[in-house]
């Protein structure tokens, strides 16, 4: 994590993200409306683990498995999970969407990915879609959250500045065209079923495995 909130007490070894504090509630409102009542959920690029704890606590019927390829992130996830001690929150997986050998073998009812697509190379989006397409049960849900470029929708000044800052850090990063993301999903048998406008010019995109 690049930014920690010094006003937030954390369990030993845990990281805290101000962005998570801002977006957890609106994301959770959408999840409550559309997630299955029961089943296994895989969270991709779970970062600090704060989302995993909040969502597992609010959705007790779901078996929630966070994952992240980063050692530091998994240590933070473990610290938050240990403090929360939730029966439906599983230990974090060292999952890399670019490495199918790290993907779980079991079928999933939902896959959740928050704020990864724009902070990763395009190959990571293709890997995410391949994972979701191969592991989700029929009718299973893929949930994405983050900023996107949309045809015929003016790009907000804040998103344009964010895009420039991402590309300055890594030319392979940046806001993705929504049409390209939808096409990548469709290629793996995933159909966009809902677009939800979120605070701070973000979107939630819901796909179903057909």
N, C-alpha and C positions, 0 to 999 in steps of 0.2 A: 504494500500500500504506500502511496506517496504522501497522503495527507491523513494525519491522525487528529482527532478532536481532543484537545487537552482537558476539556471540561467533562469528558465522559470517563467514569471509572470502568476499567476493564479487568476481566480475570487475568491472572498471570499468563503472559504469552499471547494474549489476544490483541488484535488490531481493531481500531474503530474508524469507520469512514463517515464523514459528515453527509455524503451523498446518500448513504444507506438510511441515515436518520430521517432524511427528507422524503425519500421515495417509498419506504416500506409500507406505509399505510395505504396510499393509492394503489400500489401494486397488489396488495393483499385484498383490497376490495374487488378487483377483477378476478383474482384467483378464487375467491370464495364463490363468485357467481358462475365460474365455468369449470373449475377442476372437478374430477370425479370425487365421490364421497369416500371411496376406498381404492387402494391400489398402491403400486410402487412408483415413486417419483424420483427421477434423477436430475439433480441440479448441476449444470455445466458451468465451469469457471466461477465457483462459489465465493472466491475472494476471501474476505475476512471471516465469513461464516455467520454474520449477523442476520442476513436474510434467512438462512437455513433455520436458525433457531426461532426466529419470529414466525415463519410460515409453518414449521412443524408444530409449534405451540398452538397456533390458531386453527390448524387443520389436522386434528388428532387422528382422523381416520386414515390418513395417508402415511405410508412408510417412506420417509424422506431420506435420500442419500445424496449428500453434497459431494462435489468432486472439484479438484483443481490440480493442474500439473506442477504448481509451485510448492516447494517445501515450506516456505514461510507461511503461505496461505493455509496449507493443511494444518500447520501447527496452531494457527489462530482459530481455525474451525474447531479443532479438537478442544482448545481452551474454552471457547464459548459453549460447545456441546457439553463438556464436563460440568461447567457451572450450571447449565440449564437442566441437565439430567432428564431428558425427555425420552420416554420409551419408544417413540416412533422416529427418532433421529439416529441414523446410522453413522458409523465412522466414515471419514472422508476417503474417497478413492483418488489415487494418483492417475487420473484420467486425462489423456491428451487426445483431443478430437482429431489430431493428425496421425495418431497411431492406433489403428483398429485393435491391436493386441491388448490395449489397455481398456477396451470397452467392456462393459458387463455383458454376460451372455443371456441373462434372464430377460423375458419380455417386460416392457414397461407400460404403464398407463399414461404417464406424462413425462415430458422433458421440459425443464425450465432453464432459460439462459438469459441472464440480465447483464447488459452493458459489456458484452464481449465482442460483438461483430465489428464495431468500429475501432476497437483497440486490439486488432489482430490482423494478420494477412487474410486475403480473400480465401485462400486455401482452408483456413479454419472454418469459415462459413460453409464451404462445401463439405468439409468433414463433419460438421454439426448436422447438416441435412442428411448425410449418409448414415450417421449414427441413429438419428431419429427415425429415418425411413426403415432401417433394418431392425431396430429394437422395439419400436412402438407397436403395440397390438392394434388391430384394426379399430378405427375410431379413436385411437389414442391421440393425446393433445401435445403439441409443441407450442410453448409460450416464449416469445421473444419480447425484450424491452430495451429501448434505447432510441437515439435520434436517427432519422433517415432523410435522404433526399427523395422527394416525390415529384413526378412529372406534373406540371401545371399548378404546383403549390409553391409559392415563393419561400425560399429558404430564410428562416429567421436569422436576424443579425447575430444573435448569440450562437446559433448553430454554425453559421459560416465562420465565425471566429474560432469556435471549438474545432471545426474541421481543419482550419489552417494550423492550429497548434498541434493537432495530432500528426499531420503530415510533416511538420517541422521536426517532430520527435522521431518519426519513422515513416518514410515515404510509402510503405505498404499499408499504413493505417489510414483511417478517414471514414467519414459518413458514407454509407453504401446507398446505392439507388434501390428504392423499394422494389421496383419492377425486377431488378436482377436477383434480389433475395427471394422474391416469390417464384421466379423461374427456377432457381436452384432448388427450392423446396419441391416444386412440381416435378422436377426430374427424379426425385426420390419418393414419389407417391404421396406427397403432402400438399393438401389444398388449403389455401388461405380462406378462413371462414369469418374472421372478424378483425377489424382495425379499430383500436380504441385510442382516442387522443388522451394524453396524460399531461401532468404539469411540466413546465419548463421545456416545452416543445419536444417532448418525447412521445413515443407510440408504444402500445402493446399490440403485438400481432399474434393471432391465434390460428394455428394450422391443425388440421385433422389428418390422420393417416387413413387413406382410402383403400 
